[in-house]
Amino acid sequence: MPAFILAAARTVISPKGGIHRDTPLHELAGLALRHAWTGFDQKPEQVILGNALAAGGNPARVAALWAFGDEVPGLTVDTQCCGGMDAIALAVSLINSGKNQLVLAGGAESFSQAPQRSRKTAAGVQPYQQAQFSPWADRDPPVLMAAQNYADHFRITRKRQEAWAIESHRKASRVDTYARDLRAQTLRRFPPLIRPGAYAITAATVAPESDGAAALVIGDETAAAGVACSDIRPIEILDFESTGGDPSQPALAGLDAAKKLLARLPRRLHDKIRAVEIMESFAAQALHHHQALGFPAQMVNARGGLLAAGHPIGASGAVLVGNLFWELQSKPKGSLGLACIPAAGGLGSAMLIGN
C-alpha cells in the first residue's frame, strides 16, 4: 500500500540560546505536530519523532500527550542526525503494511535545554559532551575533528567552503530568520576551529547547534484522496535507504545511502529529479556530496541549507523531506525529489519522493 506526505510544518530553527531557549522540548515538538495536523478531523494513530539529545524519556510520547491527549502513542527514534528521516521511513512502513492510515512523523531537538550528561567511571562521575558512537576510541573522533579530517581528505579548500556557505545563506534568506548576507571578506576573518591551512573549517562553514522541530503527516491512498481537492498536492514516498559505514568518516554514509537509492531508480527516471536536499552538516561535506551526485546547483537546497538555518540534530532529516514536499508542489507532474543525510557513527539515510 503506497504512502503519501499529506502535510508538512516546522518551527523556526534558531541557534542554541535563541528564541526557543525557554521552550520545553515537548512544546517545541508539539507546535510542529499541531501545525502539520491542521485540517485533519481525527487524531493521529501514532507519533514518531527523531531526537538525539533528550537522554531518554520518550519525547515523542510527551509531545503527543501535550499536542493531542492520552490516546495517541509516541515512539522516539535515535539515529542522531538521521533520526527525523528515519522516523518518516518508519511511518511509511506502518502505512505500507496497512497497520495505520495516518501517522505524524518528524523530529525535534533542543540544544538549549539538552540535559547535562555524565558517565560513571573508576575515577567517579565524569561529564561528557559527545556520546559514544563507536566501540573503538580511535574510530570515534569528535564531530568537528571528523569534519576537518573530511575537508583535508577530499582537499576541499576553505575558499570553496566559504563560497558554499554564502550561497546557502542567500537561498535561505527567503524562508529563514537567521540567514545572513555573508560576504567573502567577512568570512576570511573567522579563525580555524581545528587547525589552520588551506582546508580549514570555521564557524561559518559548520552548521550551528540549533533548536527546532518538523512534522509531516504520512497517510495511505484513502487519506490522500481526502486531501486531493485542497491546495496541497499529496506527494508519494517512493523509496528509502539506510546505510552504515566507517564511524571515523561518518559523513560518507549519507552519500552512500543516496547512491544506493539512485542505483535502484531506473535510469530513464533520473532526469525526473527536480529537487535535491543535501544535508549541510558542514560545507565540505555538502560540497563533496553535491559533486559526487552531479545534480545542477540550482536544483540543490533551493530553500537554503541547514548550514544557514541551523542543525537541530534529530529534526534535520525531517526538515529536508519537508523542504522537498514544498518544492515539489510547484514542479510538473511526475517530478521526483531526493534527500540525503549523514549521521555520527557512520550512518546515512536517503529518501526519494514524487508528485
ZADREN-192091 format. One record per residue (C-alpha): residue in one letter; x, y, z. Coordinates in steps of 0.001 Angstrom, whole numbers. Example, Ala and Ser with C-alpha at 12.3 -4.5 7.8 and 13.67 -1.06 7.14 Angstrom:
% ZADREN-192091
<resn=A; xx=12300; yy=-4500; zz=7800>
<resn=S; xx=13670; yy=-1060; zz=7140>
% end
This chain:
% ZADREN-192091
<resn=M; xx=0; yy=0; zz=0>
<resn=P; xx=1651; yy=3305; zz=-1039>
<resn=A; xx=2332; yy=6091; zz=1455>
<resn=F; xx=1981; yy=9824; zz=844>
<resn=I; xx=3072; yy=13053; zz=2517>
<resn=L; xx=-139; yy=14993; zz=3057>
<resn=A; xx=1148; yy=17976; zz=5032>
<resn=A; xx=4372; yy=19342; zz=6485>
<resn=A; xx=5234; yy=22015; zz=9019>
<resn=R; xx=8174; yy=23116; zz=11117>
<resn=T; xx=9062; yy=25666; zz=13720>
<resn=V; xx=11566; yy=28423; zz=13169>
<resn=I; xx=15039; yy=26936; zz=13539>
<resn=S; xx=17042; yy=29114; zz=15898>
<resn=P; xx=20563; yy=28916; zz=17336>
<resn=K; xx=21129; yy=27449; zz=20787>
<resn=G; xx=20231; yy=30137; zz=23297>
<resn=G; xx=17932; yy=31874; zz=20799>
<resn=I; xx=14165; yy=32314; zz=20710>
<resn=H; xx=13450; yy=28692; zz=21738>
<resn=R; xx=15803; yy=28716; zz=24723>
<resn=D; xx=12929; yy=28657; zz=27242>
<resn=T; xx=10642; yy=26318; zz=25270>
<resn=P; xx=10495; yy=22749; zz=26622>
<resn=L; xx=11262; yy=20091; zz=24026>
<resn=H; xx=7746; yy=18603; zz=24128>
<resn=E; xx=6190; yy=22017; zz=23440>
<resn=L; xx=8629; yy=22720; zz=20606>
<resn=A; xx=7765; yy=19366; zz=19039>
<resn=G; xx=4079; yy=19757; zz=19826>
<resn=L; xx=3849; yy=23068; zz=17981>
<resn=A; xx=5104; yy=21432; zz=14786>
<resn=L; xx=2812; yy=18422; zz=15297>
<resn=R; xx=-285; yy=20565; zz=15781>
<resn=H; xx=521; yy=22823; zz=12850>
<resn=A; xx=1063; yy=19884; zz=10486>
<resn=W; xx=-2177; yy=18291; zz=11698>
<resn=T; xx=-4307; yy=21371; zz=10962>
<resn=G; xx=-7390; yy=20369; zz=8945>
<resn=F; xx=-7489; yy=16710; zz=9985>
<resn=D; xx=-10584; yy=15765; zz=11983>
<resn=Q; xx=-9435; yy=12657; zz=13867>
<resn=K; xx=-6316; yy=12281; zz=15986>
<resn=P; xx=-3144; yy=10699; zz=14549>
<resn=E; xx=-2771; yy=6981; zz=15128>
<resn=Q; xx=902; yy=7317; zz=16030>
<resn=V; xx=3572; yy=9977; zz=16535>
<resn=I; xx=7155; yy=9069; zz=15611>
<resn=L; xx=9949; yy=11575; zz=16234>
<resn=G; xx=13704; yy=11608; zz=15844>
<resn=N; xx=15641; yy=13001; zz=18802>
<resn=A; xx=19274; yy=12766; zz=19876>
<resn=L; xx=19872; yy=14926; zz=22943>
<resn=A; xx=16957; yy=14418; zz=25343>
<resn=A; xx=18713; yy=11455; zz=27023>
<resn=G; xx=15646; yy=9238; zz=27184>
<resn=G; xx=12124; yy=9714; zz=28457>
<resn=N; xx=10470; yy=9127; zz=25037>
<resn=P; xx=9981; yy=12769; zz=23989>
<resn=A; xx=7684; yy=11693; zz=21130>
<resn=R; xx=5143; yy=10399; zz=23637>
<resn=V; xx=5468; yy=13505; zz=25816>
<resn=A; xx=4913; yy=15709; zz=22754>
<resn=A; xx=1930; yy=13576; zz=21667>
<resn=L; xx=395; yy=13951; zz=25130>
<resn=W; xx=863; yy=17731; zz=25044>
<resn=A; xx=-464; yy=18106; zz=21490>
<resn=F; xx=-3282; yy=15535; zz=21344>
<resn=G; xx=-4008; yy=13952; zz=24727>
<resn=D; xx=-3788; yy=10485; zz=26220>
<resn=E; xx=-4923; yy=8360; zz=23271>
<resn=V; xx=-2039; yy=8985; zz=20856>
<resn=P; xx=1069; yy=6788; zz=21310>
<resn=G; xx=4571; yy=8067; zz=20661>
<resn=L; xx=7804; yy=6441; zz=19511>
<resn=T; xx=11219; yy=8138; zz=19677>
<resn=V; xx=14000; yy=7264; zz=17228>
<resn=D; xx=17660; yy=7998; zz=17965>
<resn=T; xx=19809; yy=7647; zz=14893>
<resn=Q; xx=21316; yy=11068; zz=15554>
<resn=C; xx=21105; yy=13359; zz=12501>
<resn=C; xx=19242; yy=10683; zz=10518>
<resn=G; xx=16502; yy=10398; zz=13157>
<resn=G; xx=13927; yy=12711; zz=11563>
<resn=M; xx=14172; yy=10986; zz=8187>
<resn=D; xx=14226; yy=7524; zz=9759>
<resn=A; xx=11064; yy=8418; zz=11703>
<resn=I; xx=9336; yy=9172; zz=8397>
<resn=A; xx=10558; yy=5847; zz=6999>
<resn=L; xx=9059; yy=4017; zz=9992>
<resn=A; xx=5758; yy=5805; zz=9390>
<resn=V; xx=5890; yy=4692; zz=5755>
<resn=S; xx=6346; yy=1095; zz=6896>
<resn=L; xx=3236; yy=1338; zz=9082>
<resn=I; xx=1247; yy=2689; zz=6140>
<resn=N; xx=2673; yy=142; zz=3674>
<resn=S; xx=1719; yy=-2724; zz=5978>
<resn=G; xx=-1859; yy=-1496; zz=6322>
<resn=K; xx=-1473; yy=-1165; zz=10095>
<resn=N; xx=-2125; yy=2570; zz=10111>
<resn=Q; xx=-3824; yy=5091; zz=7852>
<resn=L; xx=-2490; yy=8385; zz=9264>
<resn=V; xx=774; yy=8872; zz=11158>
<resn=L; xx=2646; yy=12001; zz=12231>
<resn=A; xx=6414; yy=11710; zz=11848>
<resn=G; xx=9381; yy=14045; zz=12066>
<resn=G; xx=11885; yy=15178; zz=14651>
<resn=A; xx=12604; yy=17665; zz=17413>
<resn=E; xx=15725; yy=18897; zz=19157>
<resn=S; xx=16583; yy=21446; zz=21817>
<resn=F; xx=20263; yy=22164; zz=22236>
<resn=S; xx=19250; yy=24952; zz=24615>
<resn=Q; xx=17532; yy=22568; zz=27037>
<resn=A; xx=19568; yy=19414; zz=26481>
<resn=P; xx=20414; yy=17775; zz=29818>
<resn=Q; xx=23977; yy=17636; zz=31044>
<resn=R; xx=25269; yy=14091; zz=30564>
<resn=S; xx=27816; yy=12108; zz=32570>
<resn=R; xx=29304; yy=8611; zz=32856>
<resn=K; xx=30207; yy=6524; zz=35873>
<resn=T; xx=33917; yy=5687; zz=35730>
<resn=A; xx=36551; yy=4329; zz=38098>
<resn=A; xx=37554; yy=7943; zz=38697>
<resn=G; xx=33996; yy=8917; zz=39559>
<resn=V; xx=31184; yy=10581; zz=37622>
<resn=Q; xx=32588; yy=12261; zz=34517>
<resn=P; xx=30582; yy=14748; zz=32398>
<resn=Y; xx=30800; yy=14479; zz=28619>
<resn=Q; xx=29660; yy=16495; zz=25604>
<resn=Q; xx=29693; yy=13872; zz=22836>
<resn=A; xx=28099; yy=10457; zz=23203>
<resn=Q; xx=30000; yy=7316; zz=22228>
<resn=F; xx=29377; yy=6498; zz=18554>
<resn=S; xx=31888; yy=3677; zz=18134>
<resn=P; xx=33286; yy=945; zz=20418>
<resn=W; xx=36793; yy=1944; zz=19282>
<resn=A; xx=38194; yy=5232; zz=20546>
<resn=D; xx=40482; yy=5641; zz=17525>
<resn=R; xx=37452; yy=5418; zz=15215>
<resn=D; xx=35228; yy=7767; zz=17214>
<resn=P; xx=36571; yy=11271; zz=16540>
<resn=P; xx=34956; yy=14426; zz=17930>
<resn=V; xx=32438; yy=15766; zz=15415>
<resn=L; xx=34461; yy=18851; zz=14495>
<resn=M; xx=37644; yy=16809; zz=14099>
<resn=A; xx=35769; yy=14445; zz=11755>
<resn=A; xx=34637; yy=17469; zz=9736>
<resn=Q; xx=38195; yy=18795; zz=9463>
<resn=N; xx=39512; yy=15368; zz=8503>
<resn=Y; xx=36848; yy=15177; zz=5798>
<resn=A; xx=37849; yy=18531; zz=4324>
<resn=D; xx=41517; yy=17512; zz=4414>
<resn=H; xx=40893; yy=14095; zz=2850>
<resn=F; xx=38902; yy=15464; zz=-92>
<resn=R; xx=41027; yy=18631; zz=-366>
<resn=I; xx=38084; yy=20986; zz=-131>
<resn=T; xx=39553; yy=24429; zz=305>
<resn=R; xx=38391; yy=26978; zz=2809>
<resn=K; xx=37591; yy=29333; zz=-72>
<resn=R; xx=35213; yy=26783; zz=-1646>
<resn=Q; xx=33628; yy=26050; zz=1734>
<resn=E; xx=33002; yy=29757; zz=2297>
<resn=A; xx=31503; yy=30175; zz=-1158>
<resn=W; xx=29067; yy=27351; zz=-374>
<resn=A; xx=28161; yy=28990; zz=2944>
<resn=I; xx=27467; yy=32327; zz=1253>
<resn=E; xx=25149; yy=30650; zz=-1244>
<resn=S; xx=23394; yy=28640; zz=1488>
<resn=H; xx=22570; yy=31824; zz=3376>
<resn=R; xx=21488; yy=33611; zz=191>
<resn=K; xx=18996; yy=30865; zz=-656>
<resn=A; xx=17761; yy=30575; zz=2928>
<resn=S; xx=17125; yy=34297; zz=3315>
<resn=R; xx=13630; yy=33967; zz=1836>
<resn=V; xx=12442; yy=31356; zz=4359>
<resn=D; xx=14639; yy=31562; zz=7490>
<resn=T; xx=15019; yy=34367; zz=10019>
<resn=Y; xx=18639; yy=33676; zz=10844>
<resn=A; xx=20086; yy=33660; zz=7337>
<resn=R; xx=22668; yy=36380; zz=6846>
<resn=D; xx=24050; yy=38437; zz=3989>
<resn=L; xx=27502; yy=36867; zz=4156>
<resn=R; xx=30468; yy=38376; zz=2344>
<resn=A; xx=33774; yy=36724; zz=1463>
<resn=Q; xx=35827; yy=39444; zz=3164>
<resn=T; xx=33885; yy=38915; zz=6400>
<resn=L; xx=34341; yy=35146; zz=6377>
<resn=R; xx=38087; yy=35486; zz=5950>
<resn=R; xx=38247; yy=36897; zz=9499>
<resn=F; xx=36845; yy=33701; zz=11096>
<resn=P; xx=39562; yy=31702; zz=12929>
<resn=P; xx=40010; yy=27979; zz=12133>
<resn=L; xx=38120; yy=25687; zz=14508>
<resn=I; xx=40651; yy=22843; zz=14461>
<resn=R; xx=43824; yy=23790; zz=12611>
<resn=P; xx=44925; yy=26421; zz=10091>
<resn=G; xx=45627; yy=25649; zz=6479>
<resn=A; xx=44117; yy=25623; zz=3016>
<resn=Y; xx=41292; yy=23275; zz=4053>
<resn=A; xx=40421; yy=24810; zz=7442>
<resn=I; xx=36852; yy=24668; zz=8722>
<resn=T; xx=35425; yy=27667; zz=10603>
<resn=A; xx=32271; yy=28570; zz=12480>
<resn=A; xx=30903; yy=29928; zz=9192>
<resn=T; xx=31311; yy=26587; zz=7402>
<resn=V; xx=29849; yy=24318; zz=10098>
<resn=A; xx=26097; yy=24165; zz=10780>
<resn=P; xx=25334; yy=25814; zz=14148>
<resn=E; xx=23823; yy=23883; zz=17049>
<resn=S; xx=20140; yy=24788; zz=16940>
<resn=D; xx=16661; yy=24241; zz=18344>
<resn=G; xx=13757; yy=23249; zz=16114>
<resn=A; xx=11085; yy=20723; zz=15196>
<resn=A; xx=9493; yy=19437; zz=12000>
<resn=A; xx=6484; yy=17191; zz=11413>
<resn=L; xx=4929; yy=15530; zz=8361>
<resn=V; xx=1570; yy=13803; zz=8006>
<resn=I; xx=2032; yy=10406; zz=6337>
<resn=G; xx=-1104; yy=8715; zz=5007>
<resn=D; xx=-2384; yy=5967; zz=2713>
<resn=E; xx=-4237; yy=6311; zz=-612>
<resn=T; xx=-7607; yy=6792; zz=1055>
<resn=A; xx=-6270; yy=9604; zz=3230>
<resn=A; xx=-4520; yy=11146; zz=204>
<resn=A; xx=-7758; yy=11127; zz=-1764>
<resn=G; xx=-9381; yy=13046; zz=1080>
<resn=V; xx=-6991; yy=15989; zz=678>
<resn=A; xx=-6719; yy=15881; zz=-3124>
<resn=C; xx=-9226; yy=18698; zz=-3513>
<resn=S; xx=-7200; yy=21074; zz=-1305>
<resn=D; xx=-4443; yy=23427; zz=-2425>
<resn=I; xx=-1816; yy=20905; zz=-1280>
<resn=R; xx=-860; yy=18049; zz=-3573>
<resn=P; xx=-98; yy=14695; zz=-1858>
<resn=I; xx=3483; yy=13576; zz=-2548>
<resn=E; xx=4239; yy=9852; zz=-2657>
<resn=I; xx=7200; yy=8432; zz=-744>
<resn=L; xx=8712; yy=6098; zz=-3320>
<resn=D; xx=11834; yy=4652; zz=-1728>
<resn=F; xx=14133; yy=4880; zz=1273>
<resn=E; xx=17652; yy=3723; zz=2069>
<resn=S; xx=19557; yy=3414; zz=5340>
<resn=T; xx=23253; yy=2531; zz=5399>
<resn=G; xx=26124; yy=2012; zz=7798>
<resn=G; xx=29736; yy=2967; zz=7108>
<resn=D; xx=33068; yy=3823; zz=8676>
<resn=P; xx=32392; yy=5627; zz=12008>
<resn=S; xx=35666; yy=7540; zz=11656>
<resn=Q; xx=34337; yy=9129; zz=8421>
<resn=P; xx=30649; yy=9461; zz=9352>
<resn=A; xx=29739; yy=11992; zz=6650>
<resn=L; xx=30335; yy=9476; zz=3850>
<resn=A; xx=27355; yy=7308; zz=4804>
<resn=G; xx=24777; yy=9849; zz=3613>
<resn=L; xx=26331; yy=9819; zz=154>
<resn=D; xx=26384; yy=6012; zz=146>
<resn=A; xx=22675; yy=5912; zz=1003>
<resn=A; xx=21847; yy=8291; zz=-1851>
<resn=K; xx=23918; yy=6299; zz=-4339>
<resn=K; xx=22236; yy=3015; zz=-3357>
<resn=L; xx=18803; yy=4576; zz=-3696>
<resn=L; xx=19654; yy=6056; zz=-7105>
<resn=A; xx=21051; yy=2702; zz=-8271>
<resn=R; xx=17582; yy=1200; zz=-7793>
<resn=L; xx=15888; yy=4011; zz=-9714>
<resn=P; xx=15568; yy=3239; zz=-13461>
<resn=R; xx=17955; yy=5402; zz=-15475>
<resn=R; xx=15071; yy=6799; zz=-17516>
<resn=L; xx=13696; yy=8372; zz=-14326>
<resn=H; xx=16897; yy=10084; zz=-13179>
<resn=D; xx=16060; yy=13089; zz=-15348>
<resn=K; xx=12754; yy=13416; zz=-13475>
<resn=I; xx=14567; yy=14510; zz=-10307>
<resn=R; xx=13751; yy=18202; zz=-9986>
<resn=A; xx=14689; yy=18928; zz=-6354>
<resn=V; xx=17530; yy=17682; zz=-4163>
<resn=E; xx=18111; yy=18257; zz=-442>
<resn=I; xx=21650; yy=17557; zz=764>
<resn=M; xx=22308; yy=17903; zz=4476>
<resn=E; xx=24837; yy=20621; zz=5224>
<resn=S; xx=26361; yy=19336; zz=8442>
<resn=F; xx=29385; yy=21275; zz=7249>
<resn=A; xx=30174; yy=22914; zz=3936>
<resn=A; xx=32918; yy=20490; zz=2896>
<resn=Q; xx=30579; yy=17505; zz=3282>
<resn=A; xx=27791; yy=19197; zz=1322>
<resn=L; xx=30210; yy=20211; zz=-1424>
<resn=H; xx=31574; yy=16685; zz=-1758>
<resn=H; xx=28080; yy=15127; zz=-1788>
<resn=H; xx=26948; yy=17615; zz=-4420>
<resn=Q; xx=29971; yy=16953; zz=-6614>
<resn=A; xx=29634; yy=13170; zz=-6287>
<resn=L; xx=25897; yy=13129; zz=-7079>
<resn=G; xx=26258; yy=15521; zz=-10007>
<resn=F; xx=22950; yy=17393; zz=-9835>
<resn=P; xx=22778; yy=21005; zz=-11127>
<resn=A; xx=23490; yy=23560; zz=-8396>
<resn=Q; xx=20172; yy=25384; zz=-8887>
<resn=M; xx=18310; yy=22175; zz=-8064>
<resn=V; xx=20126; yy=21578; zz=-4757>
<resn=N; xx=18852; yy=23034; zz=-1449>
<resn=A; xx=16672; yy=25558; zz=-3262>
<resn=R; xx=15344; yy=26873; zz=59>
<resn=G; xx=18814; yy=27147; zz=1533>
<resn=G; xx=20613; yy=24503; zz=3523>
<resn=L; xx=20861; yy=23910; zz=7245>
<resn=L; xx=24302; yy=25491; zz=7210>
<resn=A; xx=22324; yy=28721; zz=7201>
<resn=A; xx=19202; yy=27712; zz=9106>
<resn=G; xx=20971; yy=25628; zz=11773>
<resn=H; xx=21246; yy=21944; zz=12659>
<resn=P; xx=18562; yy=20683; zz=15101>
<resn=I; xx=20049; yy=17168; zz=15081>
<resn=G; xx=17024; yy=14852; zz=15400>
<resn=A; xx=14829; yy=17190; zz=13345>
<resn=S; xx=17204; yy=17854; zz=10449>
<resn=G; xx=16236; yy=14873; zz=8268>
<resn=A; xx=12559; yy=15761; zz=8593>
<resn=V; xx=13315; yy=19372; zz=7650>
<resn=L; xx=14973; yy=18132; zz=4443>
<resn=V; xx=11989; yy=15967; zz=3461>
<resn=G; xx=9606; yy=18805; zz=4326>
<resn=N; xx=11569; yy=21110; zz=2038>
<resn=L; xx=11239; yy=18576; zz=-783>
<resn=F; xx=7491; yy=18319; zz=-156>
<resn=W; xx=7054; yy=22068; zz=-618>
<resn=E; xx=9410; yy=22272; zz=-3598>
<resn=L; xx=7525; yy=19525; zz=-5466>
<resn=Q; xx=4218; yy=21343; zz=-5024>
<resn=S; xx=5192; yy=23671; zz=-7864>
<resn=K; xx=7008; yy=21142; zz=-10076>
<resn=P; xx=5418; yy=19415; zz=-13118>
<resn=K; xx=3512; yy=16195; zz=-12549>
<resn=G; xx=5901; yy=13229; zz=-12443>
<resn=S; xx=8729; yy=15176; zz=-10801>
<resn=L; xx=10925; yy=13470; zz=-8199>
<resn=G; xx=12798; yy=14747; zz=-5159>
<resn=L; xx=15827; yy=13251; zz=-3386>
<resn=A; xx=17077; yy=13931; zz=150>
<resn=C; xx=20136; yy=12522; zz=1915>
<resn=I; xx=21745; yy=12979; zz=5319>
<resn=P; xx=24725; yy=11514; zz=7205>
<resn=A; xx=24947; yy=10964; zz=10963>
<resn=A; xx=27537; yy=10429; zz=13654>
<resn=G; xx=28656; yy=6828; zz=13978>
<resn=G; xx=28737; yy=6273; zz=10223>
<resn=L; xx=25002; yy=6244; zz=9499>
<resn=G; xx=23323; yy=7525; zz=6368>
<resn=S; xx=19747; yy=7867; zz=5158>
<resn=A; xx=18205; yy=8889; zz=1839>
<resn=M; xx=14623; yy=9244; zz=625>
<resn=L; xx=13003; yy=9558; zz=-2802>
<resn=I; xx=9589; yy=11158; zz=-3188>
<resn=G; xx=7473; yy=12121; zz=-6208>
<resn=N; xx=4351; yy=14026; zz=-7198>
% end
